Amino acid sequence: FAASFMILIGAFPLAARAIRLAQVRNIAHHLAQSRLERLNVSAYADVAPGGPEGIDVTVINNGVSETIPFSLTQDVTVVSSGLKHVKVTLNWTRDSRNQSLFLETDVAKYAP
């Protein structure tokens, strides 16, 4: 029983760290998705490369506030006439490790 209890106590900090890492990755995903959605409703001519853009997000865990600085970059490649490929990349540092996430989409010129 005591050994099981000690293993459980030892696993708690690892689980808490994994939850915090997942929380930050989820925030990064939402930031990238939000940017892609904004680009998808923009005029075709306005879809252009941009960044890096700093975005600070404050999270609160167990009453402790922490600001996480993200860097967002959007790359745009013209695939063909009327079609652009967009890649939104977010970079951040967590626990002294560089982290990144990217989402991609295509944006087409609509001609009614």
SERO-4910 file (N, C-alpha, C, O; in steps of 0.05 Angstrom, whole numbers):
BEGIN
 pado doro    nc1    nc2    nc3   cac1   cac2   cac3    cc1    cc2    cc3    oc1    oc2    oc3
  Phe    A     16    -24      0      0      0      0     17     25      0     12     44    -15
  Ala    A     38     25     17     55     49     19     70     54     -8     73     77    -16
  Ala    A     78     33    -21     92     36    -47     73     47    -68     81     64    -84
  Ser    A     49     38    -68     29     48    -87     24     77    -82     21     93   -101
  Phe    A     22     85    -57     17    112    -50     40    130    -59     36    152    -69
  Met    A     65    121    -55     88    136    -63     90    140    -93     97    161   -103
  Ile    A     83    119   -108     82    121   -137     61    141   -146     66    158   -164
  Leu    A     38    141   -133     17    160   -139     26    188   -133     21    206   -149
  Ile    A     38    192   -111     48    219   -103     70    228   -123     70    252   -131
  Gly    A     87    210   -132    108    217   -152     97    223   -179    109    239   -194
  Ala    A     75    211   -186     63    215   -213     48    242   -215     44    252   -237
  Phe    A     39    252   -192     22    276   -193     36    300   -206     24    313   -223
  Pro    A     62    307   -199     75    329   -212     78    325   -243     75    345   -258
  Leu    A     83    301   -251     85    295   -280     58    300   -294     57    311   -316
  Ala    A     36    291   -281     10    295   -293      2    324   -294     -9    334   -314
  Ala    A      9    339   -273      3    368   -272     18    382   -294      7    400   -308
  Arg    A     43    375   -298     60    387   -319     48    381   -347     46    398   -364
  Ala    A     40    356   -351     28    348   -377      2    363   -382     -3    371   -405
  Ile    A    -14    368   -362    -38    383   -365    -32    412   -373    -45    423   -390
  Arg    A    -12    424   -360     -4    452   -367      6    454   -395      0    473   -410
  Leu    A     22    434   -404     33    434   -431     10    431   -451     10    445   -472
  Ala    A     -9    414   -445    -32    410   -463    -49    436   -465    -59    443   -486
  Gln    A    -52    449   -442    -67    474   -441    -55    495   -459    -69    509   -475
  Val    A    -28    498   -458    -15    518   -475    -16    510   -504    -20    528   -521
  Arg    A    -13    485   -510    -15    476   -538    -44    481   -548    -47    488   -572
  Asn    A    -63    477   -532    -91    482   -540    -95    512   -545   -109    519   -564
  Ile    A    -83    529   -529    -85    558   -534    -72    565   -561    -83    580   -576
  Ala    A    -49    554   -566    -35    558   -592    -52    550   -615    -54    563   -636
  His    A    -65    526   -612    -83    517   -634   -106    536   -639   -113    541   -662
  His    A   -118    546   -617   -140    565   -620   -131    591   -633   -145    603   -649
  Leu    A   -107    601   -626    -96    625   -639    -92    621   -669    -99    638   -685
  Ala    A    -80    598   -676    -76    593   -705   -102    589   -720   -105    599   -742
  Gln    A   -121    575   -708   -147    571   -721   -162    597   -724   -174    602   -745
  Ser    A   -160    614   -704   -173    641   -706   -161    657   -729   -176    670   -744
  Arg    A   -135    656   -733   -122    671   -755   -131    659   -781   -136    674   -800
  Leu    A   -132    633   -784   -140    621   -809   -169    629   -816   -176    634   -839
  Glu    A   -186    629   -796   -214    636   -801   -216    665   -810   -232    672   -827
  Arg    A   -200    683   -798   -200    711   -806   -190    714   -835   -201    729   -850
  Leu    A   -169    698   -842   -159    700   -870   -179    689   -890   -181    698   -912
  Asn    A   -194    668   -882   -214    656   -900   -237    675   -907   -250    671   -927
  Val    A   -242    695   -890   -264    714   -896   -253    741   -906   -268    760   -911
  Ser    A   -226    742   -909   -214    767   -920   -216    767   -950   -219    747   -963
  Ala    A   -213    791   -961   -211    794   -990   -186    779  -1000   -166    780   -986
  Tyr    A   -188    766  -1022   -166    750  -1033   -140    767  -1034   -119    756  -1028
  Ala    A   -142    791  -1043   -118    808  -1046   -105    814  -1019    -82    821  -1017
  Asp    A   -121    813   -997   -111    819   -970    -97    795   -957    -85    799   -936
  Val    A    -99    772   -969    -86    748   -958    -56    749   -966    -49    744   -988
  Ala    A    -39    757   -946    -11    762   -952      6    752   -928     -4    748   -906
  Pro    A     32    748   -933     49    740   -911     50    761   -889     45    784   -894
  Gly    A     55    752   -865     57    771   -843     72    759   -819     74    735   -816
  Gly    A     81    777   -802     94    769   -778    124    772   -779    135    781   -799
  Pro    A    138    765   -758    126    753   -734    111    774   -718    118    797   -716
  Glu    A     89    765   -706     71    781   -690     70    770   -662     65    746   -658
  Gly    A     76    786   -642     76    777   -614     47    777   -603     33    797   -606
  Ile    A     40    755   -590     14    753   -577     19    742   -549     28    720   -546
  Asp    A     12    758   -529     15    750   -501    -12    740   -491    -32    754   -493
  Val    A    -12    716   -479    -36    704   -468    -31    699   -438    -11    687   -431
  Thr    A    -49    708   -421    -47    703   -392    -65    680   -384    -89    681   -390
  Val    A    -53    661   -371    -69    638   -360    -66    638   -330    -47    648   -318
  Ile    A    -86    627   -317    -86    625   -288    -89    595   -281   -109    582   -288
  Asn    A    -70    585   -266    -70    558   -256    -68    558   -226    -49    569   -215
  Asn    A    -88    547   -212    -88    546   -183    -84    574   -171    -69    577   -151
  Gly    A    -96    594   -183    -94    621   -172    -68    636   -179    -64    659   -171
  Val    A    -50    623   -194    -25    635   -202    -27    644   -232    -33    628   -249
  Ser    A    -22    670   -236    -24    681   -263      3    679   -277     24    684   -266
  Glu    A      2    671   -303     26    668   -319     21    679   -347      0    671   -359
  Thr    A     39    695   -358     36    705   -385     54    689   -403     78    685   -398
  Ile    A     42    679   -425     57    663   -444     59    679   -470     39    685   -482
  Pro    A     84    685   -478     87    700   -503     89    681   -527    105    662   -528
  Phe    A     71    685   -546     71    670   -571     81    688   -594     78    712   -593
  Ser    A     93    676   -614    101    690   -638     86    677   -661     89    653   -666
  Leu    A     70    693   -676     54    683   -698     65    693   -725     71    716   -728
  Thr    A     68    675   -743     77    681   -770     58    668   -790     50    646   -787
  Gln    A     51    684   -811     35    671   -832     50    673   -859     59    694   -867
  Asp    A     53    650   -871     66    647   -897     45    643   -918     26    627   -914
  Val    A     47    656   -940     28    654   -962     43    648   -988     62    662   -995
  Thr    A     34    627  -1001     46    619  -1027     24    618  -1048      3    606  -1044
  Val    A     30    631  -1071     10    630  -1093     14    603  -1107     35    597  -1118
  Val    A     -7    586  -1106     -6    560  -1118    -12    561  -1148      2    549  -1164
  Ser    A    -32    576  -1155    -39    581  -1183    -56    606  -1183    -61    618  -1163
  Ser    A    -64    614  -1207    -81    638  -1209   -107    634  -1194   -122    615  -1199
  Gly    A   -111    651  -1174   -135    649  -1158   -134    630  -1134   -155    625  -1122
  Leu    A   -110    619  -1128   -108    600  -1106    -82    606  -1090    -60    606  -1101
  Lys    A    -86    610  -1064    -63    614  -1046    -63    593  -1024    -83    585  -1014
  His    A    -38    584  -1017    -35    566   -995    -25    582   -971     -5    597   -973
  Val    A    -38    579   -948    -32    595   -924    -23    575   -902    -35    555   -897
  Lys    A      0    583   -889     10    567   -866     14    587   -843     29    606   -845
  Val    A     -1    582   -821      1    598   -797     18    582   -776     10    560   -769
  Thr    A     40    594   -767     57    581   -748     58    597   -722     61    621   -722
  Leu    A     56    583   -700     59    595   -673     83    582   -660     87    558   -660
  Asn    A    100    599   -648    123    590   -633    121    601   -605    111    624   -601
  Trp    A    131    586   -585    132    595   -558    152    577   -543    161    557   -553
  Thr    A    160    586   -520    178    571   -503    164    563   -478    151    579   -464
  Arg    A    167    537   -471    154    526   -447    174    508   -433    185    490   -446
  Asp    A    179    512   -408    198    496   -392    225    495   -406    238    474   -408
  Ser    A    234    518   -416    260    521   -430    262    505   -455    284    500   -465
  Arg    A    239    498   -467    239    483   -492    223    499   -513    202    509   -507
  Asn    A    235    502   -537    221    515   -559    199    497   -569    203    473   -574
  Gln    A    175    508   -572    152    493   -581    141    507   -606    144    531   -609
  Ser    A    128    492   -623    115    504   -646     91    488   -655     89    464   -649
  Leu    A     74    501   -670     50    488   -680     43    503   -706     45    528   -707
  Phe    A     34    489   -726     25    503   -750     -1    490   -760     -6    467   -757
  Leu    A    -17    507   -773    -41    499   -787    -40    510   -815    -29    532   -820
  Glu    A    -51    496   -834    -50    504   -862    -78    503   -875    -96    488   -866
  Thr    A    -82    519   -895   -106    519   -911   -101    531   -938    -80    542   -943
  Asp    A   -120    528   -956   -119    541   -982   -141    562   -983   -163    558   -973
  Val    A   -135    584   -996   -155    606   -999   -158    610  -1029   -138    615  -1044
  Ala    A   -183    609  -1039   -188    612  -1067   -202    639  -1072   -217    650  -1055
  Lys    A   -196    651  -1095   -209    675  -1104   -237    668  -1114   -240    651  -1131
  Tyr    A   -256    682  -1103   -284    676  -1111   -293    697  -1131   -291    721  -1126
  Ala    A   -301    687  -1154   -311    705  -1175   -340    697  -1182   -344    677  -1196
  Pro    A   -360    712  -1172   -388    705  -1177   -395    708  -1206   -418    703  -1214
***
